[in-house]
Every structure is written in C-alpha cells, then in structure tokens.
Amino acid sequence: INTAIFSPTGGNIGIGFAVPSSVARPIVEQLKENGQVRRGWLGVRVQTVTPEIAESLGMREERGALVTSVDPAGPAAAAGLSQGDVITAFGEATVKEMRDLPRAVARTAVGSTVEMQVLRGGDRRALSVTVGEQPSEPVASAGASGPQPVRPQGSEVLGLRLAPMTPELRNSFAIAPDVVGVVVTEVAPDSAASERGIEPGDVIVQAGQQPVLRPEDVQARVDEAKADARGSVLMQVSRGGDLHYVPVPVDGRG
C-alpha cells in the first residue's frame, strides 16, 4: 500500500514508499471495529545489545533488547521486569534485535497475557505480562535554559572527571531531583568515554550493574571488570532524565 512519495520539487520524480498489506490490514480492521487504533504497550525503554554490552553482561552473543528503564505504572513493572534485564523473546516472537520488541508488542492485542523470556544476571527467566494500551504522547513543555559551565572537580576514572552529587552540581547541570548517582564534570577528549558519547552533566547511575554514589564506587566496578578479564565496564547513564547503557573500555583509551 502506497503511503508517501519523495518530492523535493513538488512533482512526482518516481520515488515512493509503501508498507506491506499485512501490516496495514490489522489497522484497517481496528478502525472499522473500534474507530481508533489501539497499540500494545509494556512501559519500558530499551536499547540495542552491542557486542561490547554483551561482553559486559557475560552474554555469549549480542541479541535481545536491553531494558534501560521501566515505567513504575506500566505493565512491565507489574510483571516484575527490571532495569538491566535483556528481553530475548516476547510470546512467539524471538527478539534478535532491539527493534523486534516494539514491533511484537505493538501488534499484540491490548489486554492479552504474554510470556516473556528474560536474561537477568546470566540467568534465564520467564515473566508473564498483561499488555496495556499505548498512552497518548505527552505534550512537550518548555524547559529551562541549558546547564551552566562548572569548574571541573572530583576524581578521574577512565578519562572521566567524576564528583559526588551536590546541590551545586545538580543546579549547574539541571539534574532532576530524583536522579541519584555520580556526576560527570569533565571528559578527556581522547578517551574512550568521549568516543562513547559521555558528556559533562551526565550522571552515572550504575556501573557494573550496581548503583554508584561516589567516584570510588565507579573505580571499584572498573577494578572488578579488570579482575574478571572483561574488556569494558557497563555504565548506566542518565541524561536529561533519560537512561541508557554505555560500555566503556577499562583501559580508558580512545
């Protein structure tokens, strides 16, 4: 079914876009039956399992969808899903890549109960979840002005200048009151952390899948990764309230 055309001049240049009829058919049926489209919802944020993340988690191969955050009011939280879990299957669908999960959830009937296969700390688990309905997108609100520069402070770990959370840092980097962790105040430009996209103002919430409150905690997780002969340490980073995982090589070099 044709959905759009590419037209930089306003005329037809012969480039169009379409979706398979098998994708459109359920939408048409929902519109005919309910007058609206209802999509399945778990209440999670996920990211791709890269080779480095897989190695950090002790996985033999990169597969699944890594859970970075769980909505406490969502179906996934009620089912017992946790941050750091890797979803490898959703019902009959195998989750080989991160994008497989939202597709499988979206086409699942709202209110149905589905079994998920999950990896947690190297162990396989099965969780039953009752799929909810995708809520409406919230209207974006105007935010405060960007963070003001602060004087670098704290300890250096893997090319990151780290400091415990303080009211001054929270205010300077506009960090939300509910975010707890270690603040990145400076990033060495030639470090692996810089290449991985870590920036001043980011907050390291976890390292090695353990909560951290001091730079010493981060250093301890790095030392543990080295002792276990792992090439990187997995850090959970908060930026603007959004969580994501970043594998940082333990030698710290870019």
N, C-alpha and C positions, 0 to 999 in steps of 0.2 A: 504494500500500500504506500503510495507516494505521500510524503509528509512535508517536504520542503524542496526548494531549489536554490542553487548558488547563483546569485545575480549581482555582481559588483556594479553593473551599469544600469540595472533596472530592466534589462531584457533577458530573454532566455539564451543562455550560452551552452546549453546541453548537459549541464551537471545537475543532477537531482539526488535526493535522499529518500530512502524508503525503509519501512520496517516489515518483517515477515507478518503474514496474515495471522499466524498462530499467536503472535504477541498482541495483535490488535483485537482478536476475537473475544478474549475474556473481558476486555474493557468495554467493548460494544455490548456484551451480554449484561454487564453490571449496569451500564447506563440505561438499558431497556428495562431491567428489573427494578433498580433502585433509584434511578435518576441521578446517580453520582457514582464515582469510583472510590472504592474502599480498599486501601492497600494494607498489607500486613506490617506489623511494627514490633520490634524487640526492645527498643530503648537502649541501644548500645552504640558506641563509636568504635570502629575497627580500623586497622591498618594492615598493610602487606607484610607478610613474613619474608624478610630478605634472607639471603644466605648468612649474613652476619648475625641477624637476630636469631635465626635458627640455631646457630652455633652457640650463641649466648644462653639460649634456653635449653641446650643439650639435646636438640632435635636432630635426627639423622638427615632430614631433608626439609627444604623450605616449602611449607604447604599450610593451608588454613587461613583463618582471619584472626589476627591478634586483637584482643579486646583492650582498648585504651581507657575507656570509661563506661560506667553503667549508670543509667538514669535510675535513681532510687525509687521512683514511682512507676517504672516500666515493667513489662512482663519478664524481662531477663533477670532483673533483680529478684523478683518473686520466685523465679525458678532456681536461684542460687548461683547465677553466673557472677564471676568476679573479674576485676581488673587483672590483666596478665594471662587470663585463660586464652587458649587457642581453639577456636571452633573449627573442627575438621569435617563435620557432616551436619546437615540440617534436614531431618526427615530422610527421604530417599535421595536427596541431593548431596553429592560429595563436594566439599568446599576445598577445591585445589588452590584457588586464588581468592584474595580478599573480595573481589567484585562478585564472586559466586554467591556469597552470603546475602547481600541485599536483594539480589535477583530472586533467590529462592524464597526469602521472607516476603517480598512484595507480592509474589503470586500465590502465597498461601492464604486460604480463607480466614478472615478475621474470626476469632473465637475457637478455632481448631487447636488441638493439642498435638505438639510435635516433639519428637525426641531429638536432642542434640548430642553429638559426640564431641567431647571436650578434652583437651590436654591441659593438665594443671600440675605444675611441678614435676613433669615427666610421667605422671600417672594418667591413665585414660578414665574418663568418667562419662556417664550418661545422665543427662538432665532433661526433664520434661517441662516444656514451656507452652503456655496458652497464648497464642499470638494475639496481640492487641491491634487497634486501628491506628494507622499513621496520623498523628495530630497535625493540625494546620501549622504552617511555618509561622513563628512569631515575627512580629514587625520589628525591624531593626531600630534601635534607638540611638540617638546621637551620643557619642562617647566623649570623654574628657580629652583634653589635649594630650599629645604624646608624652612619654616619660622624659623627665629632665635628666641631663647627664649627672652622674655622681662620680666622686673620686674613687678609683679602684681601691679595694680593700680586701682583706681576708687572706686565705691560703691558696696556693696554686696546686692544682691536681690536673694532670693530663692537658696542660695548656689552658686550663680554666682558672680564673681567679674567683674563688668562692668565699661566701660570707654567710654567717647565720642570719636568719630573718630578723630584721629590726623594724620598728615603726618608720624610721627614716628611709630605709630601703623600700619598704612597702609603698610609701608615699612617692618616692622618687621614680619608681618603675611602675606605678599604678597597678600594684598587685592586689588582687581581690582579697578580702579579709579571710575567706575560707581556704585559701591556698597556703599550705604548710610545706616547708622544705628548705633547701639551701639555695641562696641567690647567686646567680652568675653575674659578677660585676665587670668582668673583662674577659676577652677571649683572644688568645695569641693567634695572629693572622696566619701563621704557618703550621698550625696544629690540626690534628685530625678532627678535633671537636669543631673547629671552624669549618672544615670541609663538610662536616655532617650537618651544618646549619644551625648550631647552637649559637645564641646571641646574648649580649648583655641584657639583663632584665628577665631572662628565662629563669624558672625555678626548677631545680632538680628535686622531684618529689620522692623518687625511689632510685636506688642503684642496686643492681643485682637482685631485683625483685624484693627489696627490703626498704622500708621507709628510712629517710635520712633527715637529720635536723642540723647537723654540723658538718663542716668540711672534713673533719676527721672520719665521719661515718662514710663519706664517699670514698676517701682514701682506703679505708678498711675493705670496702667492697672491691676496689681495684686490686688490692693485695690478694684478696681471696680468689679473684679471677685469674691472676698470675699463678697462684699456687695450684690452681686446678688446670693449668696449662690451657686456658681459654684465651683466644685472641682478642676478645673485646669484653667490655662490661656493658650490660644493658641498662640504660638510664631512662626513667620516665620523666618527661619534661612538661611543665605547664607554661603555656604562653598565651596570655590574654584569657586565661581560664580554660583553654583547650589543652587536652592531654595527648601526647604522642610518645612513642618509644624511639630512642636513638641508641644504636650500638656504637660505642666509642672504643677504638683500639687501645689496648692497655699500654702500648708503648708511647701513645700520645702524639706520634709523628704524623704529619700530613702526607 
